[in-house]
Amino acid sequence: MHSLARSITSASWSAMILFARKTVGLSPSAAAIASVLLLCTFSTYVVAQENEGDNSTIVYPAEYFAEYAPITAQDMLDRIPGQESNAPRGGGNRGIPGGFGGNPSSGGRGLGSGNSGGNEVLINGKRTAGKNNQTSGQLDRISADQVKEFQIIRGTSGDLDVRGSGQVINVILFEELSSNSISYELSVERAQNSEISPGGSLSLSGQSGKLNYLFNASSTPRYNNSINKENSRLGDYSLNDRVIEEITRDQTNNELSMNLGYEISNNSSARFNALYAVNDDPTDVDRFTTDLRVLPNVLTTEREDIPGDRDNWEVGGDYEFTRANGDRFKLLGIANQNNRAATRERFLLLSDGSEQKNLFLDTDSVTEERIIRGSYTMDVFAGQDIEFGVERAQTTLDSSLALGLLEDGGISSAAVGGLTPQTVSNANSKVEEIRYEPFFIHNWIINPKMSLETTLVYETSEIEQSGDVSNKRDFDFVKPKIDFRYDLTPTLQLRGGIEKIVNQLSFADFVAANDEEDNDATTQAGNASLRQQWQWRYTFNTEYRLPNDVGVLTAELYYADHEDVIDRLDVSTSDDNLQSANGNIGDGVEYGLNLNASIRMGMIKLPNLLVTTGLNLQDSEVTDPFLGIDRRFQLYQRGRFTLTFRHDIPQWRANWGMQYFDRVDGGMFRYDIDDIEFVVGEPRVNLFAEYVDTRGLTYRLDLGALTDGSQCRRRERFLGRISANILEELESRCSITGREISFKVNGSF
């Protein structure tokens, strides 16, 4: 039986990997690695021994991590199969290459009645009353000696502070601490242009009686230097120009945060958190354009000075009261504000060595959010409980844009840097949304193996826009959700779900904005008539935890019917002034497969080598409003392959590892009214090494972007609309950030 199963699964996995390589564009090396690793791990799954126990919650006590000498709670979590973070530690531009765009997003305003998927992190069963200041962000600030155990909760329960998540990671801290804990981190980073950026953080955590606290101050460098090279040909394929552009963004994230919890009595508690951050990101651009249409070639030099001011704050709190019969009441409130301002000025270098300003673009936006949510949870029958409540969220965006250009004979104005003011439609606007969400959640533990969670949410909102454009609209949605879980064995779980998801609108699409991707287009138009994109989403998941903590295998299939897909739409007022904006273009579909394996390599006598691999394949379809053809969603990634490993060497008090990221190329297009873009990217490889000395100090070296890692875009510009098919220009542009190095020291006392 095992032999037959192995043959069938090996054949099907080989066919799938061949499909990935030949059909969706996964590189041959990535496809080979994926096939070997996934076949090996899946074969392990087939011949695994029988499971024991009857609890789907997995517990990792503090003693499990002792040999790794962890410093923080995050260090501990990284050693759990299936939970380790793929992102490198520290700042800079390291991480998974995102290209020039991504898949449709669901927004992020308000809290909602639950979560649509993914893992949630709780501390002592509670979630932080915040959005920017999230619970998961605290793990790097909690000392390892404060952690009693990690609970990987795979079931659903009314006792949890979150609902509908794929898994819940509950970090249990010791109830009493003998002393405070201070943790610190010092870092230095080097970019490709040899710029050195220092950083660091300091955290104080502990408990005093019924009060527990966590204070943190951090300064994280986000310095980025990239080189862009662009070659252009005219519509007849003759040479046009060559552009070399160096962009330097000198950003540092300075942040202060605090998290407090107080046990008022045995049945009531309160939590409070606050955050303030300053993330100014001044940017310098040097651009060299060579005109290849004339001989000798003519070189034009421009520079841009873009001071960027960014800051945000957030405060949040919640109160919880549990009655003697177990019923629970909870009240939560959050307020936050995000401020962004940037002034883009472009200067042309003249032949006499002087400069001439030819562009002034000033943008300013203030986003505010106020959320209050109340809920009551109660048992109704044996194994069943319900939660009901309501959430109110007020979100506002106050946005302004001023544009000045150099015009012969134009009237200059100091308000636009001494240039001629330009009229921009919808440049100054205020958008406000008032949203109410009554919700009802029924949780039913059918038997020790099966659970069912049913959610019903009614969303009603009013969006009003004032300023250059006045508009007011009301929206109503009923959002049901079903989440069914079946523990076939204590370590093999099957899960299915059906959900109606209403994506939140991006207020930035309502107003005119700076076009950061196109130097020939200074602004993008806004659209005050947007409607929410929504979908029916169907998912099926499996998770198998291999015996003896060998590892975890997961697989997910999903399909979604999208309504009112948001993409570029023609909003031109005349043929002489073509304009597009994000708008609703019709219905679409989306489907995909996610496969993940996290395995300890004991089969090759390396049980402390944890290898994690993931393969995502997906596709979508919508009708393009400009050409009438069926195509994928805008800049839709066809998939991604990741391979990471961490090798702990306890006898040396060291560990090292690698991260490999490869996007499936060949499907990322962006269709606009007068141009078509195609995006591809090269794989990225990062390495790291850590050493913990006998004093508990951790030394970490990160090497980022060891491969080329370039992100490239081909843009076809057309004369008039793309439907006329009159090619005007063909641009080919690649961007590379170069090697990145960081060194960090952290410890606690």
HELIX and SHEET records of a PDB file:
HELIX    1   1 HIS A    2  LYS A   22  1                                  21    
HELIX    2   2 PRO A   28  VAL A   46  1                                  19    
HELIX    3   3 ALA A   62  TYR A   68  5                                   7    
HELIX    4   4 ALA A   73  LEU A   77  1                                   5    
HELIX    5   5 SER A  136  ARG A  141  5                                   6    
HELIX    6   6 ALA A  144  GLN A  146  5                                   3    
HELIX    7   7 ALA A  414  VAL A  416  5                                   3    
HELIX    8   8 PHE A  507  PHE A  510  5                                   4    
HELIX    9   9 PRO A  547  ASP A  549  5                                   3    
HELIX   10  10 GLY A  602  ILE A  604  5                                   3    
HELIX   11  11 PRO A  650  TRP A  652  5                                   3    
HELIX   12  12 ILE A  722  ALA A  724  5                                   3    
SHEET    1   A 4 ILE A  58  PRO A  61  0                                        
SHEET    2   A 4 VAL A 147  ILE A 153 -1                                        
SHEET    3   A 4 GLN A 167  LEU A 173 -1                                        
SHEET    4   A 4 ASN A 119  ILE A 123  1                                        
SHEET    1   B15 THR A 420  PRO A 421  0                                        
SHEET    2   B15 GLN A 384  LEU A 405 -1                                        
SHEET    3   B15 GLU A 355  PHE A 381 -1                                        
SHEET    4   B15 ARG A 328  LEU A 349 -1                                        
SHEET    5   B15 GLY A 308  THR A 322 -1                                        
SHEET    6   B15 SER A 268  VAL A 278 -1                                        
SHEET    7   B15 THR A 252  SER A 265 -1                                        
SHEET    8   B15 LEU A 211  PRO A 221 -1                                        
SHEET    9   B15 ILE A 196  SER A 208 -1                                        
SHEET   10   B15 SER A 181  ARG A 190 -1                                        
SHEET   11   B15 GLU A 740  SER A 748 -1                                        
SHEET   12   B15 THR A 698  GLY A 704 -1                                        
SHEET   13   B15 ARG A 684  VAL A 692 -1                                        
SHEET   14   B15 ALA A 654  ARG A 663 -1                                        
SHEET   15   B15 GLY A 639  ILE A 649 -1                                        
SHEET    1   C12 THR A 420  PRO A 421  0                                        
SHEET    2   C12 GLN A 384  LEU A 405 -1                                        
SHEET    3   C12 GLU A 355  PHE A 381 -1                                        
SHEET    4   C12 ARG A 328  LEU A 349 -1                                        
SHEET    5   C12 VAL A 298  ILE A 306 -1                                        
SHEET    6   C12 THR A 283  ASP A 291 -1                                        
SHEET    7   C12 LEU A 239  ARG A 249 -1                                        
SHEET    8   C12 ASN A 224  LEU A 234 -1                                        
SHEET    9   C12 LEU A 727  ILE A 736 -1                                        
SHEET   10   C12 GLN A 711  PHE A 718 -1                                        
SHEET   11   C12 ASP A 675  GLY A 681 -1                                        
SHEET   12   C12 MET A 668  TYR A 671 -1                                        
SHEET    1   D11 THR A 420  PRO A 421  0                                        
SHEET    2   D11 GLN A 384  LEU A 405 -1                                        
SHEET    3   D11 SER A 429  ASN A 447 -1                                        
SHEET    4   D11 MET A 450  GLY A 467 -1                                        
SHEET    5   D11 ASN A 471  THR A 489 -1                                        
SHEET    6   D11 LEU A 492  VAL A 502 -1                                        
SHEET    7   D11 TRP A 534  ARG A 545 -1                                        
SHEET    8   D11 GLY A 551  ASP A 570 -1                                        
SHEET    9   D11 SER A 580  MET A 601 -1                                        
SHEET   10   D11 LEU A 606  THR A 623 -1                                        
SHEET   11   D11 ASP A 630  ARG A 631 -1                                        
SHEET    1   E 2 ALA A 513  ASN A 514  0                                        
SHEET    2   E 2 THR A 523  GLN A 524 -1                                        
END                                                                             
